Amino acid sequence: MNMNIFSKIAEWFCYKYKTLTAPRYTARNVADEPKDIKAGTLYIVIDGDDPDTLIFKCPCGCNADIYLNLLKDARLNWSFCVNQKGKITISPSIWRKAGCKSHFFIRNGKVSWA
């Protein structure tokens, strides 16, 4: 029984550590894809009047660039909203099927691991 309690406490500490150290993103509108994608910045590429793509570095630290499609008529797409404080929320979750295979949410500019 003591091992079960220890295991639960260890899980709780791991969860708290991940929560407290989770990367945060600041949203920035751009007309074209940036040449240098900086960690901590989420680029919203605007084509005409409409958002086209979200681009940012993977929060796990693998340094991969993530591109999310925002086009509504595409089969696979994401949506986002930016609140009054400039914090971005993306829906649905982001799940990398290749590379690091990270699965996470971005809510109010903060990464939440799935």
Phi, psi and omega in degrees: 000323180297325178294324179295317178296315178300318179298317179296319179294318178297318177299317180298315179296320178297316179298314180297319179298313179298321181293315183288331183257008182297137178299153177238148182240143171249130181275143179217125177281136177222153179277328182228160177301129180290147178284327181241104180273118184265141176298140178088354177246132177250116184268127176257106181278121182257127177246106185072242179259350188249143172294139186247312188213147169252133181229133178197166176279144178300133183287350182285345180100003181286350176073013178284145174274133179250131178243123178245128181283132178251359183291121186296330182272001177277152182297316180246114180211165179239163173231164180211162171216149178242125183279181184296337178270004179082013179272134185260143173235133182244141179223140355282197179296164176253124181228108179283123181273345179235174178066234185286343179061029178296148176226121187204166173245154168240114181231126182052040177079359184246140178281135175233117184285139180269000000 
